[in-house]
Amino acid sequence: MPAAPRRTRRRTQALLASAAGLAAAAALTAALPADARESHYDAGRYQDVQLLSFNDLHGNLEPPSGSSGRVGELQPDGTTKTIDAGGVEYLATHLRQARTGHPYSITAAGGDMVGASPLLSGLFHDEPTIEALNGLDLDVTSVGNHEFDEGVRELARLQNGGCHPTDGCYTDDGFAGADFPYLAANVRDEKTDEPILDPYWVWKKNGVRIGFIGVTLEGTPGIVSADGVKGLSFKDEAETINRYAKVLQRQGVQSIVALVHEGGFPASGSYNYDCDSPGAGSGISGPIVDIAKNVTPAVDALVTGHTHAAYVCTVPDPSGRPRMVTSAASFGRLYTDTTLTYDRYTGDIVRTAVKSANHVVTRDVQKAPDMTDLIARWNTLAAPIGNRAIGYISADIGNTGTESPMGDLIADAQLAHGRELDPRTSLALMNPGGVRAGLTYAAKGAEGDGVVTYAEGFTVQPFANTVNLQDFTGTQLIQVLKEQVSGANAAAPKILQPSAGLTYTLDLTKSGADRVVTDSIRLNGAPIDPAATYRVATNSFLAGGGDGFPTLGQGTGDLVGSDDLSALEKYLTANSSATDPIVPPKADRITVVG
């Protein structure tokens, strides 16, 4: 399998001045472990390599708004300071400043660079984000689950270039594709059992070689549209990394970093907390812990993502030695700076010398002019569509909580669209992960307070799912609600957002499926009749059984409507005006106990 990207890198790597190399090696001596400070110490033996990394950008080229554009910083007195962060104009400046004085520098990413993107990128099938990543001098990234939102052919186009097969070219220059390789070691073609993209890539400079293996979470098929992963199989993350680590070692590459689009949940929401501090309230939990504990000791560090959390932690490898595991939150708000000390004698990383820290992409630095120009060019194309008003709101409509006002509003919009398609439609259910943002009352541009633009609606629902209608028995409908807190969702419940008229009690003092109190389920005040048939509206992702709801994939009488954003737009336009805006739903359809 090839170990180099398909295309020649446009960026030439700077040569290391011998004086700088000697200075760096001398400065490192005191920090190295005893076994590295031998009497015959060679000043040219050890070379610091800077690894800059980030993850889950999701096409956020402009500074993200609201809580999506802030990070929490733990202060010495124990309080938390909130800092505005993110935006590629600032990310470019921070990365370029960080590289200064580090001639051996690599920039890597942990997946979900595209997908679920704001309109500026999503409207153009994320070509603007790929162009921005090229400008950021990204060297390599793993795929994430959202790289499959539009299917494997579209992912191949983002890698290799070419105009969109349906929408064509957006500029006279066409689309050249990514300068960097996407790695997909555990995503295989079901027919050939071969990886769909390169499984690994090797960075080389002046005899220093560091291999990168990229994987996404094995559970990707359960959280993306079935069409996006048709014909693909997703293998175990740790087993795949271990397999290709052996391949790299056979090629003489001993220094290895895994780019893993799966993550954990830190004990603190502050990006700079001490993850390895002793006692309660430290460490991380979640899937990445088991993965890290099973990845071969041959791998020297793990760059992770997916959970949108920030952490710099050590997790013991199978031999019991601590190993660095990092994540830089999401949306370009942070980047991680890791020092990998390369031993030229062994070709391996001195693990005990690895240091890492997350840094805020603050907005108090000069904007990178090339990124400002890029945003302006694409905004010129997007503005006529994005600035169009589609509705009016009286206050912020948030997307947080077990049941959110934004989730309820979307469900109501899909119920209304469903009834246009079939008056028998009884209710609608919306998956919380598909509610990507809320709506803010304050104007983001010149549209005025309370005005909802198409661009804002696109940010809320960027997936281009359709609204689907299916028939379910009352028994099946009850089972769907039980699946929110059982089966695949037992450990991490996914509470579907209900349309108006559907009410029930969620008792968190109980366990498993019993957390949904069956006798409390009502539709327009009446108990659900197990033998009756109910017409249910969901998006196409849920209708395929996604997000751990297999029963939603068993409906009958399928009818496919418009895309979900069009349904929201039509609902807002029909039910609001400048003088009579929509009031945020109360989010009181689910009664939570415990």
C-alpha positions as CSV (number, residue, x, y, z in Angstrom):
1,M,0.0,0.0,0.0
2,P,1.4,3.4,-0.9
3,A,3.0,5.5,1.9
4,A,2.8,8.8,0.2
5,P,0.0,11.1,-0.8
6,R,-1.4,10.8,-4.4
7,R,-0.2,14.3,-5.3
8,T,3.0,16.1,-5.0
9,R,3.0,18.5,-2.0
10,R,2.7,22.1,-3.1
11,R,4.6,23.2,0.0
12,T,8.3,22.7,0.2
13,Q,9.7,22.0,3.6
14,A,12.4,24.4,4.9
15,L,15.9,23.0,5.4
16,L,17.2,22.9,8.9
17,A,20.1,25.1,9.7
18,S,22.9,23.2,11.5
19,A,23.2,25.8,14.2
20,A,19.5,25.7,15.0
21,G,19.7,21.9,15.1
22,L,22.6,22.0,17.6
23,A,20.9,24.6,19.8
24,A,17.7,22.5,19.9
25,A,19.6,19.3,20.7
26,A,21.6,21.0,23.5
27,A,18.5,22.6,25.0
28,L,16.8,19.2,25.0
29,T,19.6,17.4,27.0
30,A,18.4,18.3,30.4
31,A,14.8,17.3,29.6
32,L,15.7,13.8,28.3
33,P,15.4,10.7,30.4
34,A,18.6,9.2,31.9
35,D,18.9,6.6,29.2
36,A,19.1,9.4,26.6
37,R,21.8,11.3,28.5
38,E,24.6,8.9,28.1
39,S,28.3,9.8,28.4
40,H,28.7,9.4,24.6
41,Y,25.7,11.8,24.0
42,D,25.6,13.0,20.4
43,A,24.2,16.5,19.9
44,G,22.8,15.4,16.6
45,R,21.1,12.3,17.9
46,Y,17.8,13.9,19.1
47,Q,15.5,16.1,17.0
48,D,12.4,17.8,18.3
49,V,9.5,17.5,15.8
50,Q,6.5,19.8,16.4
51,L,3.1,18.2,15.8
52,L,0.3,20.8,15.5
53,S,-3.2,19.2,15.4
54,F,-6.9,20.0,15.4
55,N,-10.1,18.2,14.8
56,D,-13.8,18.5,14.0
57,L,-13.5,21.8,12.0
58,H,-16.9,21.1,10.3
59,G,-16.3,23.8,7.7
60,N,-16.4,26.6,10.2
61,L,-14.4,29.1,8.2
62,E,-15.9,32.2,9.8
63,P,-15.8,32.6,13.6
64,P,-18.5,30.4,15.0
65,S,-21.2,32.2,17.0
66,G,-22.6,31.7,20.5
67,S,-21.3,28.9,22.7
68,S,-19.8,27.2,19.5
69,G,-17.4,30.1,19.4
70,R,-16.2,30.1,23.0
71,V,-13.9,28.0,25.2
72,G,-13.6,27.8,29.0
73,E,-10.2,28.5,30.6
74,L,-9.5,27.4,34.1
75,Q,-8.1,30.2,36.2
76,P,-5.6,29.8,39.1
77,D,-8.3,30.7,41.6
78,G,-10.5,27.9,40.4
79,T,-12.9,30.0,38.4
80,T,-13.5,29.7,34.7
81,K,-12.9,32.4,32.1
82,T,-14.8,32.4,28.8
83,I,-12.8,33.3,25.7
84,D,-14.1,33.9,22.2
85,A,-12.3,31.6,19.8
86,G,-12.2,30.2,16.3
87,G,-12.3,31.3,12.7
88,V,-9.7,30.2,10.0
89,E,-8.4,33.8,9.6
90,Y,-7.2,33.5,13.2
91,L,-6.4,29.8,13.1
92,A,-4.0,30.4,10.2
93,T,-2.2,33.2,12.1
94,H,-1.9,31.0,15.3
95,L,-0.5,28.0,13.4
96,R,1.9,30.1,11.4
97,Q,3.2,31.8,14.6
98,A,3.5,28.4,16.3
99,R,5.7,27.1,13.5
100,T,8.1,29.9,13.9
101,G,11.4,28.5,15.1
102,H,10.3,24.9,14.4
103,P,11.8,23.8,11.1
104,Y,10.6,20.3,11.8
105,S,6.9,20.8,12.0
106,I,3.9,18.7,11.0
107,T,0.2,19.7,10.9
108,A,-2.3,16.9,11.3
109,A,-6.0,16.6,11.9
110,G,-8.4,14.1,13.4
111,G,-11.3,14.1,11.0
112,D,-14.6,15.8,10.4
113,M,-12.9,18.7,8.6
114,V,-16.1,18.9,6.5
115,G,-19.7,18.0,6.8
116,A,-22.5,19.6,8.9
117,S,-20.9,22.8,7.8
118,P,-22.2,26.4,7.8
119,L,-23.6,27.7,4.5
120,L,-20.4,29.4,3.4
121,S,-18.8,26.0,3.0
122,G,-21.8,23.6,2.9
123,L,-23.5,25.3,0.0
124,F,-20.5,24.6,-2.2
125,H,-20.0,20.9,-1.0
126,D,-17.2,22.0,1.3
127,E,-14.8,23.1,-1.5
128,P,-14.1,26.3,0.4
129,T,-12.9,24.3,3.5
130,I,-10.6,22.1,1.4
131,E,-9.1,25.3,-0.1
132,A,-8.7,26.8,3.4
133,L,-7.0,23.6,4.7
134,N,-4.6,23.7,1.8
135,G,-3.8,27.3,2.8
136,L,-3.3,26.2,6.4
137,D,-0.6,23.8,5.2
138,L,-2.4,20.8,6.6
139,D,-0.2,17.8,6.0
140,V,-2.5,14.9,6.7
141,T,-5.9,14.0,8.3
142,S,-7.9,11.0,9.1
143,V,-11.5,10.7,7.8
144,G,-14.3,11.3,10.2
145,N,-17.9,10.1,10.0
146,H,-19.0,13.4,8.4
147,E,-16.6,12.9,5.5
148,F,-19.2,10.3,4.4
149,D,-22.2,12.6,4.6
150,E,-22.3,12.8,0.8
151,G,-20.9,9.4,0.1
152,V,-17.6,7.8,-0.8
153,R,-17.5,9.2,-4.4
154,E,-17.8,12.8,-3.0
155,L,-15.0,12.1,-0.5
156,A,-12.8,10.9,-3.4
157,R,-13.6,14.1,-5.2
158,L,-12.6,16.2,-2.2
159,Q,-9.3,14.3,-2.2
160,N,-8.5,14.2,-5.9
161,G,-10.3,17.3,-7.3
162,G,-12.8,17.8,-10.1
163,C,-16.1,19.7,-10.4
164,H,-19.2,18.5,-8.6
165,P,-21.1,15.9,-10.7
166,T,-24.4,17.7,-10.3
167,D,-23.7,21.4,-9.5
168,G,-20.6,21.6,-11.7
169,C,-17.8,24.1,-11.2
170,Y,-18.2,27.1,-8.9
171,T,-15.2,29.1,-10.2
172,D,-13.4,29.3,-13.5
173,D,-10.4,27.6,-11.9
174,G,-12.3,24.5,-11.1
175,F,-11.5,22.5,-8.0
176,A,-8.1,21.0,-7.5
177,G,-8.8,18.9,-4.4
178,A,-6.8,18.4,-1.2
179,D,-3.1,18.9,-1.1
180,F,-3.0,16.6,1.9
181,P,-3.9,12.9,2.1
182,Y,-7.1,11.7,3.8
183,L,-6.4,8.5,5.6
184,A,-9.0,5.8,6.0
185,A,-7.2,2.6,7.2
186,N,-10.3,1.0,8.7
187,V,-12.8,1.9,5.9
188,R,-12.8,-0.9,3.3
189,D,-14.6,-1.7,0.2
190,E,-16.9,-4.6,0.9
191,K,-16.2,-6.2,-2.5
192,T,-12.4,-5.9,-2.5
193,D,-11.7,-5.6,1.2
194,E,-9.2,-2.9,0.4
195,P,-9.1,0.5,2.1
196,I,-11.0,3.2,0.1
197,L,-8.1,5.7,0.6
198,D,-4.6,5.4,1.8
199,P,-4.3,3.8,5.3
200,Y,-1.1,5.6,6.2
201,W,1.3,8.3,5.2
202,V,4.9,8.9,6.2
203,W,6.4,12.4,6.8
204,K,10.0,12.6,5.9
205,K,12.7,15.3,6.4
206,N,16.5,15.0,6.6
207,G,16.3,11.3,7.7
208,V,13.5,11.8,10.2
209,R,10.5,9.7,9.4
210,I,7.1,9.7,11.2
211,G,4.3,7.5,10.1
212,F,0.6,8.5,10.4
213,I,-2.3,6.0,10.5
214,G,-5.8,7.3,10.1
215,V,-9.1,5.7,11.3
216,T,-12.6,6.7,12.0
217,L,-15.0,5.2,14.5
218,E,-16.1,1.7,13.8
219,G,-19.7,2.8,14.5
220,T,-19.8,5.3,11.6
221,P,-22.6,3.4,9.8
222,G,-24.9,4.0,12.7
223,I,-24.6,7.8,12.7
224,V,-24.6,8.7,9.0
225,S,-27.0,8.2,6.2
226,A,-27.1,4.6,4.9
227,D,-26.5,5.9,1.4
228,G,-23.3,7.6,2.5
229,V,-21.7,4.3,3.6
230,K,-23.3,1.9,1.1
231,G,-20.8,-0.8,0.1
232,L,-18.3,0.0,2.9
233,S,-17.3,-1.8,6.0
234,F,-15.8,-0.2,9.1
235,K,-13.3,-2.2,11.0
236,D,-12.2,-2.1,14.7
237,E,-10.0,0.9,15.3
238,A,-7.3,-0.6,17.5
239,E,-7.0,-3.8,15.5
240,T,-6.6,-1.7,12.3
241,I,-4.0,0.6,13.8
242,N,-2.0,-2.3,15.1
243,R,-2.1,-4.0,11.7
244,Y,-0.7,-1.0,9.9
245,A,1.8,-0.2,12.7
246,K,3.4,-3.5,11.8
247,V,3.4,-2.6,8.1
248,L,5.2,0.7,8.9
249,Q,7.7,-1.0,11.1
250,R,8.5,-3.5,8.3
251,Q,9.3,-0.5,6.2
252,G,11.7,0.8,8.9
253,V,9.3,3.5,10.3
254,Q,9.5,3.2,14.1
255,S,7.9,6.6,15.0
256,I,4.1,6.4,14.6
257,V,1.1,8.6,15.4
258,A,-2.5,7.5,15.1
259,L,-5.2,9.9,13.9
260,V,-8.4,8.5,15.4
261,H,-11.8,10.0,14.8
262,E,-13.2,8.8,18.1
263,G,-12.9,10.5,21.4
264,G,-13.5,10.8,25.1
265,F,-15.2,12.8,27.7
266,P,-13.0,14.8,30.0
267,A,-13.7,15.4,33.7
268,S,-13.6,19.2,33.1
269,G,-15.0,21.5,30.4
270,S,-12.0,23.7,30.6
271,Y,-9.5,23.2,27.8
272,N,-6.4,23.7,30.1
273,Y,-7.3,21.5,33.1
274,D,-4.7,19.0,34.2
275,C,-6.1,15.8,32.9
276,D,-3.4,13.7,34.7
277,S,-3.8,15.3,38.1
278,P,-4.4,12.7,40.9
279,G,-7.7,12.2,42.7
280,A,-11.3,12.6,41.7
281,G,-12.2,14.8,38.8
282,S,-9.4,13.9,36.5
283,G,-8.9,11.8,33.5
284,I,-11.2,11.0,30.6
285,S,-13.8,8.4,29.9
286,G,-15.4,7.1,26.8
287,P,-14.5,5.0,23.8
288,I,-11.1,6.4,23.2
289,V,-9.9,5.0,26.5
290,D,-10.4,1.4,25.5
291,I,-9.0,2.1,22.1
292,A,-5.8,3.7,23.5
293,K,-5.4,0.8,25.9
294,N,-5.4,-1.7,23.1
295,V,-3.3,0.1,20.5
296,T,0.2,-1.3,20.2
297,P,3.0,0.4,22.2
298,A,4.6,0.9,18.8
299,V,2.3,3.9,18.4
300,D,3.8,7.0,20.1
301,A,0.7,9.3,20.4
302,L,-3.0,9.5,19.5
303,V,-4.6,12.6,18.0
304,T,-8.4,12.1,18.5
305,G,-11.7,13.8,17.9
306,H,-15.4,13.2,17.4
307,T,-16.7,14.2,20.9
308,H,-15.8,17.9,20.4
309,A,-14.1,17.8,23.8
310,A,-10.7,19.3,24.7
311,Y,-8.1,17.2,26.6
312,V,-4.5,16.5,26.8
313,C,-4.2,13.2,28.7
314,T,-2.0,10.2,29.1
315,V,-3.6,6.7,28.9
316,P,-1.5,3.6,29.5
317,D,-0.7,1.5,26.5
318,P,-0.9,-2.4,26.7
319,S,2.6,-2.4,28.3
320,G,1.4,0.0,31.0
321,R,3.5,2.9,29.8
322,P,1.7,6.3,29.7
323,R,1.0,7.6,26.2
324,M,-0.3,11.0,25.0
325,V,-3.9,11.2,23.8
326,T,-5.1,14.6,22.7
327,S,-8.2,16.4,21.3
328,A,-8.6,20.1,20.4
329,A,-12.4,20.6,20.9
330,S,-14.0,21.6,17.6
331,F,-14.8,24.3,15.1
332,G,-11.2,25.5,15.0
333,R,-11.4,27.0,18.5
334,L,-8.2,25.2,19.7
335,Y,-5.1,23.6,18.3
336,T,-2.8,21.2,20.1
337,D,1.0,21.6,20.1
338,T,2.9,18.4,20.8
339,T,6.6,17.9,20.9
340,L,7.8,14.6,19.6
341,T,11.5,13.9,20.4
342,Y,12.9,11.8,17.6
343,D,15.9,9.5,18.3
344,R,18.0,9.3,15.1
345,Y,19.8,6.1,16.5
346,T,16.6,4.1,16.9
347,G,14.3,6.0,14.6
348,D,11.7,6.1,17.4
349,I,10.2,8.7,19.6
350,V,11.5,9.2,23.1
351,R,8.1,8.7,24.7
352,T,9.0,10.0,28.2
353,A,10.0,13.3,26.6
354,V,6.6,13.9,24.7
355,K,4.9,17.1,25.8
356,S,1.6,18.5,24.7
357,A,-0.7,21.4,25.3
358,N,-3.9,22.9,23.9
359,H,-3.9,26.5,22.8
360,V,-6.8,28.9,22.2
361,V,-7.3,30.3,18.7
362,T,-7.9,33.7,20.1
363,R,-9.4,36.5,18.0
364,D,-6.9,39.2,19.2
365,V,-4.3,38.4,16.6
366,Q,-4.0,39.8,13.1
367,K,-6.3,38.0,10.6
368,A,-4.5,36.0,7.9
369,P,-5.0,38.1,4.7
370,D,-5.2,35.0,2.4
371,M,-8.0,33.5,4.6
372,T,-9.9,36.8,4.6
373,D,-9.7,36.9,0.8
374,L,-10.9,33.3,0.6
375,I,-13.9,34.0,2.9
376,A,-14.8,37.1,0.9
377,R,-14.6,35.3,-2.4
378,W,-17.0,32.5,-1.3
379,N,-19.2,34.9,0.6
380,T,-19.7,36.9,-2.6
381,L,-21.1,33.7,-4.2
382,A,-23.2,32.7,-1.2
383,A,-24.6,36.1,-0.2
384,P,-27.6,36.2,-2.6
385,I,-28.8,32.9,-1.2
386,G,-27.7,33.2,2.4
387,N,-29.0,36.6,3.2
388,R,-32.6,35.9,2.2
389,A,-35.0,36.2,5.1
390,I,-37.0,33.1,5.8
391,G,-38.7,33.9,9.1
392,Y,-38.8,35.9,12.3
393,I,-38.3,34.9,16.0
394,S,-39.1,36.8,19.2
395,A,-36.0,35.5,21.1
396,D,-33.1,33.1,21.0
397,I,-34.2,29.5,20.2
398,G,-31.6,27.3,21.8
399,N,-30.5,23.7,20.9
400,T,-29.3,22.5,24.3
401,G,-31.0,20.4,26.9
402,T,-32.7,17.0,26.9
403,E,-35.5,18.5,24.9
404,S,-34.6,21.8,23.2
405,P,-36.7,24.6,21.8
406,M,-34.9,24.3,18.4
407,G,-35.5,20.5,18.3
408,D,-39.2,21.0,19.0
409,L,-39.4,23.7,16.3
410,I,-37.9,21.4,13.7
411,A,-40.2,18.6,14.7
412,D,-43.2,20.9,14.4
413,A,-42.0,22.0,11.0
414,Q,-41.6,18.4,9.9
415,L,-45.1,17.5,11.2
416,A,-46.5,20.4,9.2
417,H,-44.7,19.2,6.1
418,G,-45.9,15.7,6.7
419,R,-49.5,16.7,6.9
420,E,-49.1,18.5,3.6
421,L,-48.0,15.3,2.0
422,D,-50.5,13.1,3.9
423,P,-53.1,14.6,6.3
424,R,-53.0,11.3,8.3
425,T,-49.6,12.3,9.7
426,S,-49.8,12.0,13.4
427,L,-46.4,13.2,14.8
428,A,-42.8,13.9,14.0
429,L,-39.5,12.9,15.7
430,M,-36.2,14.7,15.2
431,N,-32.8,13.3,16.2
432,P,-30.9,15.7,18.6
433,G,-27.6,15.3,16.7
434,G,-29.2,16.7,13.6
435,V,-30.0,20.0,15.4
436,R,-26.6,21.5,14.7
437,A,-27.3,25.0,16.1
438,G,-29.9,27.3,17.5
439,L,-31.3,30.5,16.2
440,T,-30.2,33.8,17.7
441,Y,-32.3,36.9,18.0
442,A,-29.5,39.3,17.6
443,A,-28.6,40.1,14.0
444,K,-25.5,38.6,12.6
445,G,-25.3,40.9,9.6
446,A,-27.5,43.7,8.1
447,E,-30.7,41.7,8.3
448,G,-32.0,43.1,11.6
449,D,-32.7,41.6,15.0
450,G,-35.1,38.7,15.0
451,V,-34.7,38.0,11.3
452,V,-33.9,34.4,10.4
453,T,-31.8,34.1,7.2
454,Y,-31.4,31.1,5.0
455,A,-27.8,31.0,6.0
456,E,-28.8,30.7,9.7
457,G,-31.4,28.0,8.8
458,F,-28.7,26.1,6.9
459,T,-26.4,26.2,9.9
460,V,-29.2,24.6,12.0
461,Q,-29.9,21.8,9.4
462,P,-27.0,21.4,7.0
463,F,-27.4,17.7,6.1
464,A,-29.8,17.8,3.2
465,N,-31.9,14.9,4.7
466,T,-35.4,14.5,3.3
467,V,-38.6,14.4,5.4
468,N,-39.9,10.8,5.2
469,L,-43.3,9.5,6.3
470,Q,-43.8,5.9,7.5
471,D,-46.5,3.9,9.2
472,F,-45.9,2.3,12.6
473,T,-48.1,0.4,15.0
474,G,-48.6,1.9,18.4
475,T,-46.5,-1.0,19.8
476,Q,-43.6,0.0,17.4
477,L,-44.0,3.7,18.3
478,I,-43.6,2.9,22.0
479,Q,-40.6,0.7,21.2
480,V,-39.0,3.6,19.3
481,L,-39.3,5.8,22.4
482,K,-37.8,3.0,24.5
483,E,-34.9,2.8,22.1
484,Q,-33.9,6.3,23.1
485,V,-32.6,4.9,26.4
486,S,-31.9,1.2,25.7
487,G,-30.0,-1.0,23.2
488,A,-27.3,1.1,21.4
489,N,-28.4,4.2,23.4
490,A,-28.5,2.6,26.9
491,A,-25.3,4.2,28.1
492,A,-25.7,7.6,26.2
493,P,-29.4,8.2,25.6
494,K,-30.4,10.0,22.4
495,I,-33.7,11.8,23.2
496,L,-35.7,12.4,20.1
497,Q,-37.2,15.8,19.8
498,P,-41.1,15.5,19.7
499,S,-43.6,17.5,17.7
500,A,-46.5,19.2,19.5
501,G,-49.0,16.8,21.0
502,L,-46.6,14.0,21.9
503,T,-45.9,14.0,25.6
504,Y,-44.5,11.5,28.1
505,T,-42.4,11.2,31.2
506,L,-38.7,10.3,31.2
507,D,-37.7,8.9,34.6
508,L,-34.0,9.0,35.0
509,T,-34.1,7.2,38.4
510,K,-34.8,4.0,36.5
511,S,-32.6,2.0,34.2
512,G,-32.7,0.9,30.6
513,A,-36.0,1.0,28.6
514,D,-38.0,1.6,31.9
515,R,-36.8,5.2,31.9
516,V,-39.5,5.9,29.3
517,V,-42.7,5.5,31.4
518,T,-45.1,3.7,29.0
519,D,-48.3,4.7,30.8
520,S,-47.4,8.3,30.5
521,I,-47.1,8.4,26.7
522,R,-49.9,10.5,25.1
523,L,-50.7,11.8,21.7
524,N,-52.9,14.9,21.8
525,G,-53.9,13.8,25.3
526,A,-54.9,10.2,24.4
527,P,-52.9,7.1,25.3
528,I,-51.1,5.3,22.5
529,D,-53.1,2.4,21.1
530,P,-50.8,-0.5,20.6
531,A,-52.9,-1.9,17.7
532,A,-53.5,1.4,15.9
533,T,-51.4,2.7,13.0
534,Y,-49.6,6.0,13.3
535,R,-48.1,8.0,10.4
536,V,-44.8,9.4,11.6
537,A,-42.5,12.0,10.0
538,T,-38.7,11.7,10.5
539,N,-35.7,12.7,8.5
540,S,-34.2,10.2,6.1
541,F,-31.4,9.4,8.4
542,L,-33.7,8.2,11.2
543,A,-36.0,6.5,8.7
544,G,-33.0,4.3,7.8
545,G,-32.7,3.2,11.4
546,G,-29.8,5.6,12.2
547,D,-28.7,6.7,15.7
548,G,-29.5,3.4,17.2
549,F,-33.2,3.3,16.3
550,P,-33.7,0.0,14.4
551,T,-37.5,0.1,14.8
552,L,-37.6,3.4,12.7
553,G,-36.1,1.4,9.9
554,Q,-39.0,-1.0,9.9
555,G,-41.8,1.3,9.0
556,T,-44.1,0.7,6.0
557,G,-45.9,2.9,3.5
558,D,-42.8,5.1,2.9
559,L,-43.3,8.5,1.3
560,V,-40.4,10.9,0.7
561,G,-41.0,14.6,0.9
562,S,-38.8,17.7,0.6
563,D,-35.5,18.2,2.2
564,D,-35.6,19.1,5.9
565,L,-34.3,22.6,5.5
566,S,-37.0,23.4,3.0
567,A,-39.6,22.1,5.5
568,L,-38.2,24.4,8.2
569,E,-38.0,27.4,5.8
570,K,-41.6,26.9,4.7
571,Y,-42.8,26.6,8.3
572,L,-41.0,29.7,9.4
573,T,-42.3,31.7,6.5
574,A,-45.9,30.5,7.0
575,N,-46.0,31.0,10.7
576,S,-44.1,34.2,11.4
577,S,-43.8,37.8,10.3
578,A,-41.9,40.9,11.4
579,T,-44.9,42.0,13.5
580,D,-45.8,38.5,14.7
581,P,-42.6,36.5,15.2
582,I,-42.4,32.9,16.3
583,V,-42.1,32.5,20.1
584,P,-39.6,29.8,21.1
585,P,-41.3,26.5,22.1
586,K,-41.3,25.9,25.8
587,A,-39.6,22.5,25.5
588,D,-42.1,21.0,28.0
589,R,-43.3,18.0,26.0
590,I,-41.0,15.6,27.9
591,T,-41.3,15.6,31.7
592,V,-37.9,14.6,33.1
593,V,-37.8,13.0,36.6
594,G,-34.6,12.5,38.5
